[in-house]
């Protein structure tokens, strides 16, 4: 199923971040996704295909 992700949406990824959390906020959407760790504010840029494969749970814009 293809999701429509928007800026500010929060997701849980399959792999945890070294800081101890696996919750991320989407801060850029396009061919690439830029996501920010909600634990330590680290920013990572991923290709769309990689990002969509690694999403475990969609939390919405809470």
N, C-alpha and C positions, 0 to 999 in steps of 0.2 A: 504494500500500500504506500502510495506516495503522499507525503505530508507537505503542507504549505507552511514553512517556517517563516517567522517574522522577527524583526528586531525586538529584543527584550524578552523573547521566549526563553524558558529555562528547560534544560534537558538533563537526563542522567545518562552518562556514557557507560559502556560495558567495562572498560578498564578504569580503575581509580587513578587519581592524580597522586604523585608522591606526597603532597601535603596532607592527604588523608580523606579528601572528599572526591566525589565523582559527579557533582552537580556543576553545570556550566550555564552561562548566559550567552545567547547569540548577540553579537554586536555588529556583524556584517553578513549580508546574505547576497549570494550571486553564484558565479561559477565556483567560487571559493567561499568557505564559511570562516569567519573569525569568531572565536569563542573565548570567553573569559571565565577562569576558574572562580567559583564563588567562595573558595576557601582562602586563597592567597592572591587573587587578582592577576594571576599569570595569564597572558594572552597567547593563543595558538591559532594559526591559520591552517585550515585543512581543505583539500579538494572536496567538492560536493559529494562525490561517490563514496569517499572514505568516511566523511561525516555521517552520511545516511546509514552506512553499514554499522557504525559504531554506536548509534543511538539505541539505548536500552528502553528508555521510558521518556515520554513527553510530559512535562509538568505544566505547560502553558505559560501564561503571562501573569503569574501570581504576584 
